[in-house]
Amino acid sequence: MDRLMELSEYMVKRIKDQPDKFYLIMEPEMVNVSFWYIPTRLRKMPHSPAREQELGKMCPILKARMMQAGTIMVGYQPDDRRPNFFRNIISSAAVTEKDVDFLLAEMDRLGHDL
């Protein structure tokens, strides 16, 4: 479990290192990392409820692209305060920091034009 927590913390760090591409919704609880991917067209838009709505609309489209590419799969869902957001759960000790880096880079590759 300690290794899974370390990887979740690493993912949070990588998300925070790229604030133009990712928005961390909340500090993780256990191994759940909740975030939005920010496509190029929304990167200069100040964070607001309107931006959150736009980001929420991107989740199903980006998820479909992930499935079509067959490279990654990250779930998304809304909660009672926010529209759809990505929720990554690291549950395997076989996951490495390189895997986390690949996941974030692949999301950007597949979603930058949304």
Residue pairs with C-beta under 8 A, 6 or more apart in sequence:
3 93
4 31
4 90
4 91
4 92
4 93
4 95
5 30
5 31
7 31
7 90
7 95
7 96
7 97
7 100
8 28
8 30
8 31
8 32
8 33
8 90
9 28
10 97
10 100
11 33
11 88
11 90
11 100
11 103
11 104
12 24
12 27
12 28
12 33
14 100
14 101
14 104
15 22
15 23
15 24
15 33
15 35
15 104
16 24
18 104
20 38
20 43
21 37
21 38
21 43
21 104
21 108
22 35
22 36
22 37
22 38
22 104
23 35
23 36
23 38
23 47
23 55
24 33
24 34
24 35
25 34
25 35
25 36
25 82
25 85
26 34
28 34
31 89
31 90
31 91
32 87
32 88
32 89
33 87
33 88
33 89
33 90
34 85
34 86
34 87
35 85
35 86
35 88
36 52
36 55
36 56
36 58
36 59
36 85
36 86
37 55
37 58
37 59
37 62
37 86
37 107
37 108
37 111
38 55
39 58
39 111
39 112
39 113
39 114
40 112
40 113
41 114
42 51
42 54
42 55
45 51
45 54
52 82
52 83
53 83
55 83
55 84
55 85
56 78
56 82
56 83
56 84
56 85
57 83
57 84
58 111
58 114
59 76
59 84
59 85
59 86
60 76
60 84
61 111
61 114
62 107
62 110
62 111
62 114
63 73
63 74
63 75
63 76
65 110
65 111
66 72
66 73
66 74
66 106
66 107
66 110
67 73
69 106
69 110
71 106
72 102
72 103
72 106
72 107
74 86
74 87
74 88
74 103
74 107
75 86
75 87
75 88
75 89
76 84
76 85
76 86
76 87
77 84
77 85
77 87
78 84
78 85
79 85
86 107
88 103
90 100
